[in-house]
């Protein structure tokens, strides 16, 4: 299935089409060098695009989510979906919908679901990753855990992709933007073109420190003055 066919399908989820297509393109490039990881799967919209991009190279996408819903998806909250409520437990369970999405797209040999919490899985992780997509919990604590637990596993030249980056706090929460700025300020990443609210960074080569205004303000002031 090509990306244009994916566009015609309905998925539960909150990602804009242009952002999903960018994921497909990035996964298509990155997955030839190693497996990809997404943190925050929900019902499989992003996994479908990432997975199709990986499938072109015979690659693998690890799709990590506890599938109990984020803070804003709980009963009584803004993005609560009653179809995802498990009547047996009274709790959100998005895993059945996710599995159905992956099965319908014949991605079961490409997308490897991991039902757990991000920090737990990261403890003994040892496989270098070519792409890490962060779209899990949007509290500062959850976003920071996802970033700090996984960033060291990204191979040089790999992509760090973060969803829901809003410059204006009135448009959305600031936790994703905070870890995006943290990554840039580390000097380990090159900033690439954003697509909608999708931020894309590329890990620098070993021993190479990227120059960014917040790291070396005096240097950039001197450059502007020349």
PESUL-V696575 format. One record per helix or strand of 3 or more residues. SS is the DSSP state (~ for helix, > for strand). FROM is the first residue (numbers start at 0). TO is the last residue. If there is no record, write none. Layout:
# PESUL-V696575
SS:FROM:TO  SS:FROM:TO
This chain:
# PESUL-V696575
~:2:6  ~:16:29  >:35:38  ~:44:54  >:60:64  ~:70:72  ~:81:83  ~:94:103  >:110:114  ~:117:121  >:128:133  ~:139:152  >:153:161  ~:174:184  >:188:190  >:197:202  ~:216:224
